[in-house]
């Protein structure tokens, strides 16, 4: 009789588990049954916005529902992130971010959301390194020249897209890793930063590959190195900083998609699968390459690990250079 009682308990537990899993499976099967909002934390017309529109249009076809891009810029992406963090965890409100999302916790004194725990990671889908470049008439002819100049009495200036951007931190990490000095000149955006290097107001450009390539092609800038760990497939002839002797140096700006925390796992998995399928398409790869981005992919767990690791490493660097925004 005791055996029958134990067996009955096991059967009951299994039935209960199966019944509890049914709503989640049913929700995933029904998802989506209305339009999906994709919040972009930067203005329309920029690189992140362009990426979101390409991916959103593609997964909208496969999911059978329109994906609407909602631009909510401001506070280095924090305004849009807070909106999504407080949205319903049902998969219908997504957040498109780049690696600035992981930099902000080390830069801003107070965030109205928890970047580690208020989101469900879905996938990384693209990346772009920055390019360290100089005008063709510069006395800095190579990366080794830049290192030598950084140890001289005349310190070169470098223009970045703004305080706390991946390009700013790429420069600061280079200073610390190589034991050199460079004078940071922040701009309110990548376009004015590169314009002032072209105009001779700053010595060195650290800017995204997307913004830099047109000037490389027109011989208005000369590339010294890319900031990613390895060479970029979109700029294969330019060595990486790590390859040139600064071991472990890696600043590759990633792009990914998050959902509010507690979004059902089957919905997260469905979104992950559809986005991964989209970026694997040759035509989508080509479209993103034309925009200056390499495609990537990850599991939700891998993306969460990347976010957490970058939050930790950028917090350490911003603390070292005393970079804070009130």
Wavefront OBJ file of the C-alpha trace (Angstrom):
o trace
v 0.000 0.000 0.000
v 2.870 2.357 0.814
v 4.371 1.736 -2.627
v 1.060 2.590 -4.284
v 0.859 5.766 -2.203
v 4.367 6.878 -3.220
v 3.704 5.999 -6.856
v 0.467 7.926 -6.738
v 2.295 10.958 -5.335
v 4.872 10.811 -8.128
v 2.170 10.581 -10.787
v 0.312 13.491 -9.209
v 3.480 15.597 -9.151
v 4.203 14.832 -12.796
v 0.652 15.694 -13.771
v 0.865 18.929 -11.800
v 4.158 19.844 -13.506
v 2.692 19.080 -16.894
v -0.372 21.176 -16.215
v 1.743 24.095 -14.933
v 3.909 23.980 -18.070
v 0.910 23.993 -20.385
v 0.114 27.734 -20.079
v 3.712 28.681 -20.940
v 3.723 26.372 -23.955
v 0.324 27.627 -25.056
v 1.497 31.231 -24.649
v 4.546 30.562 -26.811
v 2.448 28.829 -29.459
v 0.032 31.771 -29.569
v 2.845 34.361 -29.585
v 2.659 36.748 -31.262
v -0.966 37.627 -31.895
v -0.481 41.395 -32.064
v 2.234 43.853 -33.169
v 5.600 43.856 -31.368
v 7.172 47.110 -30.215
v 10.964 47.318 -30.627
v 12.320 50.199 -28.536
v 15.521 51.778 -29.845
v 17.385 53.945 -27.358
v 18.902 56.182 -30.031
v 17.405 58.608 -32.587
v 16.008 57.534 -35.939
v 18.574 57.438 -38.717
v 21.496 56.166 -36.640
v 23.240 52.802 -36.817
v 21.261 51.134 -34.027
v 18.008 52.345 -35.562
v 19.002 50.998 -38.987
v 19.867 47.607 -37.485
v 16.549 47.440 -35.646
v 14.599 48.207 -38.808
v 16.343 45.520 -40.842
v 15.893 42.850 -38.150
v 12.394 44.002 -37.219
v 11.158 43.844 -40.816
v 12.579 40.336 -41.258
v 11.220 38.771 -38.066
v 7.896 40.511 -38.648
v 7.526 38.417 -41.808
v 8.403 35.142 -40.105
v 6.293 35.814 -36.998
v 3.330 37.061 -38.985
v 2.986 40.311 -37.033
v 4.393 43.788 -37.697
v 7.388 44.884 -35.640
v 7.158 48.607 -34.924
v 10.358 50.532 -34.133
v 9.841 53.028 -31.299
v 12.726 55.508 -30.900
v 13.150 56.684 -27.307
v 16.548 58.434 -27.164
v 18.085 60.246 -24.222
v 20.410 59.801 -21.254
v 22.715 57.467 -23.218
v 19.890 54.982 -23.689
v 18.608 54.973 -20.113
v 15.215 56.497 -20.938
v 14.279 53.737 -23.350
v 15.745 51.060 -21.077
v 13.664 52.239 -18.117
v 10.513 52.183 -20.248
v 11.104 48.578 -21.302
v 12.130 47.473 -17.796
v 8.720 48.604 -16.551
v 6.750 47.116 -19.455
v 4.709 43.913 -19.332
v 6.918 40.794 -19.590
v 5.014 39.256 -22.471
v 7.428 39.566 -25.403
v 5.545 42.422 -27.044
v 7.970 45.127 -25.887
v 11.639 44.581 -26.731
v 14.737 46.698 -26.190
v 17.485 47.076 -28.791
v 20.756 48.022 -27.107
v 24.431 48.305 -27.862
v 27.310 47.889 -25.441
v 26.685 51.355 -23.976
v 23.978 49.553 -21.985
v 26.735 47.748 -20.058
v 28.846 50.903 -19.711
v 26.096 53.055 -18.174
v 26.047 51.359 -14.730
v 29.635 52.510 -14.227
v 28.984 56.023 -15.515
v 25.618 57.085 -14.103
v 25.272 57.496 -10.357
v 21.618 56.470 -10.328
v 19.692 54.314 -12.757
v 15.953 53.826 -12.477
v 16.334 50.161 -13.385
v 18.637 47.236 -12.626
v 20.539 46.363 -15.841
v 21.330 42.859 -14.588
v 17.986 41.795 -13.185
v 15.252 43.859 -14.852
v 15.661 42.258 -18.280
v 15.540 38.883 -19.977
v 18.393 38.545 -22.462
v 17.319 37.331 -25.896
v 20.246 37.510 -28.326
v 23.228 39.429 -29.657
v 22.903 39.850 -33.393
v 25.577 42.277 -34.623
v 28.888 43.880 -33.736
v 31.133 46.668 -34.936
v 34.622 47.600 -33.737
v 35.987 51.097 -33.614
v 38.833 52.149 -35.878
v 41.837 54.140 -34.688
v 42.653 56.421 -37.610
v 44.572 59.580 -38.512
v 44.516 62.027 -41.445
v 46.853 61.067 -44.305
v 49.199 63.988 -43.566
v 49.665 63.051 -39.913
v 53.159 62.437 -38.559
v 51.675 59.358 -36.898
v 52.140 56.830 -39.697
v 51.539 53.609 -37.774
v 50.222 52.193 -34.526
v 53.779 52.042 -33.160
v 54.108 55.746 -33.981
v 50.972 56.378 -31.918
v 52.446 54.512 -28.956
v 55.664 56.503 -29.269
v 53.736 59.778 -29.483
v 51.785 58.773 -26.385
v 55.066 58.599 -24.470
v 56.406 61.890 -25.785
v 56.164 65.397 -24.392
v 53.569 66.313 -27.027
v 50.555 64.165 -26.197
v 48.188 63.456 -29.126
v 44.514 64.300 -28.771
v 41.869 61.736 -29.680
v 38.282 62.519 -30.627
v 35.501 60.235 -29.406
v 31.735 60.146 -29.891
v 31.249 61.442 -26.335
v 31.966 60.809 -22.668
v 31.184 57.254 -21.652
v 30.814 55.933 -25.194
v 32.563 52.732 -26.296
v 34.938 54.901 -28.343
v 35.892 56.961 -25.277
v 36.538 53.840 -23.228
v 38.474 52.284 -26.124
v 40.880 55.214 -25.847
v 41.112 55.056 -22.065
v 41.677 51.298 -22.113
v 44.442 51.790 -24.673
v 46.124 54.353 -22.433
v 46.079 51.994 -19.461
v 46.969 48.839 -21.415
v 49.851 50.401 -23.363
v 51.116 52.745 -20.647
v 50.757 55.836 -22.806
v 49.008 59.184 -22.522
v 46.389 60.564 -24.881
v 44.197 63.620 -24.368
v 40.495 62.833 -24.738
v 38.320 65.296 -26.676
v 34.649 64.285 -26.345
v 32.023 65.278 -28.911
v 28.243 65.132 -28.924
v 28.105 62.345 -31.445
v 30.304 60.365 -33.805
v 29.801 62.606 -36.854
v 31.176 65.828 -35.313
v 34.049 63.872 -33.761
v 35.250 62.523 -37.079
v 34.652 65.896 -38.772
v 37.059 67.625 -36.396
v 39.767 65.048 -37.035
v 39.313 65.622 -40.753
v 39.547 69.355 -40.091
v 42.702 69.069 -38.011
v 41.178 70.037 -34.655
v 42.076 66.643 -33.162
v 44.975 64.320 -33.952
v 43.443 60.863 -33.778
v 39.977 59.482 -34.464
v 38.533 56.608 -32.466
v 35.208 56.097 -34.177
v 32.984 53.268 -35.337
v 33.978 51.268 -38.366
v 30.648 52.281 -39.912
v 31.504 55.984 -39.743
v 35.183 55.568 -40.596
v 35.145 53.322 -43.683
v 33.868 55.975 -46.137
v 36.821 58.208 -45.233
v 39.255 55.319 -45.553
v 37.939 54.593 -49.037
v 38.304 58.240 -50.047
v 41.816 58.419 -48.517
v 40.784 61.154 -46.103
v 41.776 58.963 -43.153
v 44.364 56.228 -42.669
v 43.551 53.294 -40.365
v 46.092 52.301 -37.711
v 44.168 49.509 -35.983
v 40.743 48.155 -35.094
v 39.721 47.824 -31.457
v 38.180 44.347 -31.648
v 40.134 41.323 -30.453
v 40.584 40.085 -34.020
v 40.498 41.767 -37.402
v 37.093 42.783 -38.671
v 35.815 40.785 -41.656
v 34.653 44.139 -43.030
v 38.177 45.615 -42.811
v 40.437 42.571 -43.176
v 43.643 44.454 -44.031
v 43.682 46.460 -40.787
v 45.294 44.713 -37.780
v 43.752 44.657 -34.332
v 45.271 46.429 -31.330
v 45.760 43.036 -29.684
v 47.540 41.713 -32.770
v 49.876 44.717 -32.637
v 51.133 43.801 -29.187
v 48.577 45.028 -26.616
v 47.590 41.598 -25.320
v 44.000 41.151 -24.195
v 42.794 44.432 -25.639
v 39.228 44.063 -26.949
v 36.542 46.705 -27.416
v 33.994 45.342 -29.860
v 30.681 47.203 -29.769
v 27.901 44.620 -29.692
v 24.197 44.992 -30.410
v 21.500 42.875 -28.814
v 17.880 42.547 -27.838
v 16.420 42.368 -24.337
v 12.904 41.875 -22.995
v 11.488 42.762 -19.566
v 12.492 40.357 -16.788
v 10.258 37.292 -16.341
v 9.283 37.125 -19.991
v 8.254 33.448 -20.391
v 11.168 31.262 -21.440
v 9.304 29.762 -24.440
v 8.668 33.288 -25.780
v 12.338 34.219 -25.281
v 13.404 31.038 -27.064
v 11.029 31.704 -29.956
v 12.331 35.244 -30.407
v 15.924 34.014 -30.163
v 15.317 31.386 -32.851
v 13.607 33.812 -35.238
v 16.295 36.504 -34.895
v 19.101 33.950 -35.257
v 17.411 32.632 -38.383
v 17.108 36.167 -39.753
v 20.773 37.128 -39.288
v 21.880 33.819 -40.818
v 20.244 34.729 -44.131
v 22.830 35.755 -46.766
v 20.756 38.761 -47.827
v 20.461 40.024 -44.241
v 24.197 39.508 -43.698
v 24.811 41.531 -46.850
v 22.401 44.278 -45.747
v 24.087 44.605 -42.363
v 27.553 44.522 -43.958
v 26.530 47.452 -46.165
v 25.658 49.305 -42.963
v 29.095 48.400 -41.557
v 28.060 45.625 -39.164
v 29.125 42.003 -38.842
v 26.403 39.558 -37.813
v 26.685 37.519 -34.634
v 24.419 35.222 -32.674
v 24.130 33.809 -29.158
v 21.876 31.932 -26.798
v 19.996 33.996 -24.198
v 22.364 32.659 -21.504
v 25.443 33.619 -23.523
v 24.124 37.133 -24.045
v 23.343 37.541 -20.340
v 26.870 36.389 -19.491
v 28.292 38.980 -21.910
v 26.183 41.782 -20.412
v 27.218 40.892 -16.857
v 30.907 40.572 -17.754
v 30.915 43.931 -19.542
v 29.131 45.659 -16.656
v 31.885 44.410 -14.344
v 34.823 45.356 -16.567
v 33.543 48.808 -17.499
v 32.712 49.598 -13.875
v 36.346 48.906 -13.008
v 37.636 51.119 -15.817
v 35.249 54.028 -15.185
v 36.198 53.920 -11.505
v 39.910 54.081 -12.426
v 39.431 57.147 -14.631
v 36.828 58.662 -12.288
v 34.198 58.929 -15.007
v 30.797 59.707 -13.502
v 27.664 61.489 -14.708
v 25.401 63.107 -12.127
l 1 2 3 4 5 6 7 8 9 10 11 12 13 14 15 16 17 18 19 20 21 22 23 24 25 26 27 28 29 30 31 32 33 34 35 36 37 38 39 40 41 42 43 44 45 46 47 48 49 50 51 52 53 54 55 56 57 58 59 60 61 62 63 64 65 66 67 68 69 70 71 72 73 74 75 76 77 78 79 80 81 82 83 84 85 86 87 88 89 90 91 92 93 94 95 96 97 98 99 100 101 102 103 104 105 106 107 108 109 110 111 112 113 114 115 116 117 118 119 120 121 122 123 124 125 126 127 128 129 130 131 132 133 134 135 136 137 138 139 140 141 142 143 144 145 146 147 148 149 150 151 152 153 154 155 156 157 158 159 160 161 162 163 164 165 166 167 168 169 170 171 172 173 174 175 176 177 178 179 180 181 182 183 184 185 186 187 188 189 190 191 192 193 194 195 196 197 198 199 200 201 202 203 204 205 206 207 208 209 210 211 212 213 214 215 216 217 218 219 220 221 222 223 224 225 226 227 228 229 230 231 232 233 234 235 236 237 238 239 240 241 242 243 244 245 246 247 248 249 250 251 252 253 254 255 256 257 258 259 260 261 262 263 264 265 266 267 268 269 270 271 272 273 274 275 276 277 278 279 280 281 282 283 284 285 286 287 288 289 290 291 292 293 294 295 296 297 298 299 300 301 302 303 304 305 306 307 308 309 310 311 312 313 314 315 316 317 318 319 320 321 322 323 324 325 326
